[in-house]
Amino acid sequence: MRSGVTYGYLGAVQLVRRAGVSARSCDESGATAIVLAVRRNHADVVAVLLDAGARVPALDEAGRSLV
C-alpha cells in the first residue's frame, strides 16, 4: 500500500484494497495511507482511500496539521 500511495499509483492502491488491505493501515513510522497521499498531493488516491473508509486525522504522526 505504501509505495502505491507514496508514488500516486492509483491502480496499485485499488488492487491492494481489493486484496483486503485496510485503508487505515499505517507504515513503520505510524503514518496512515491517507496522510502519505495528502502529503504528496495525490488527490485521486485520497479519494479512493476516503471511499474505502480511511479517516482523515487532524494531525499526522508527528503532530503536524494536514491542513
C-alpha positions in Angstrom: 0.0 0.0 0.0 2.7 2.4 1.0 4.5 2.5 -2.4 1.3 2.9 -4.3 0.2 5.8 -2.1 3.6 7.5 -1.9 4.1 7.5 -5.7 0.4 8.0 -6.7 0.0 4.6 -8.3 -3.8 4.6 -8.3 -4.2 1.2 -9.9 -1.8 -0.3 -7.3 -3.7 1.2 -4.4 -7.0 -0.1 -5.9 -5.5 -3.6 -6.3 -4.2 -3.7 -2.8 -7.5 -2.5 -1.5 -9.4 -5.3 -3.4 -6.9 -7.8 -1.9 -8.2 -6.7 1.5 -5.5 -4.3 2.9 -7.2 -1.8 5.1 -7.4 1.9 4.0 -6.5 2.7 7.6 -3.2 0.9 7.6 0.0 2.6 8.9 3.6 2.4 7.9 6.5 1.8 10.3 6.6 5.4 11.4 2.8 5.5 12.1 1.8 7.5 9.1 -1.5 6.3 7.6 -2.0 5.8 3.9 -4.2 8.9 3.7 -1.5 11.1 5.4 1.0 9.9 2.9 -1.3 10.6 0.0 -2.2 14.1 1.3 1.5 15.0 1.7 2.2 14.0 -1.9 -0.9 15.8 -3.3 -2.3 12.6 -4.8 -6.0 13.7 -4.8 -7.1 10.6 -6.8 -5.5 8.3 -4.2 -7.0 10.3 -1.4 -10.5 9.9 -3.0 -10.1 6.1 -3.2 -8.9 5.9 0.4 -11.8 8.0 1.6 -14.3 5.8 -0.3 -12.6 2.8 1.4 -13.2 4.2 4.9 -9.9 6.0 5.6 -10.2 8.6 8.3 -8.6 12.0 8.0 -6.7 12.8 11.2 -6.4 16.4 12.3 -2.7 15.8 12.8 -0.1 13.5 11.3 2.0 11.0 13.3 4.5 13.8 14.3 1.7 16.2 15.5 1.7 18.4 12.3 -1.5 19.7 10.8 -2.5 18.2 7.5 -4.3 21.5 6.5 
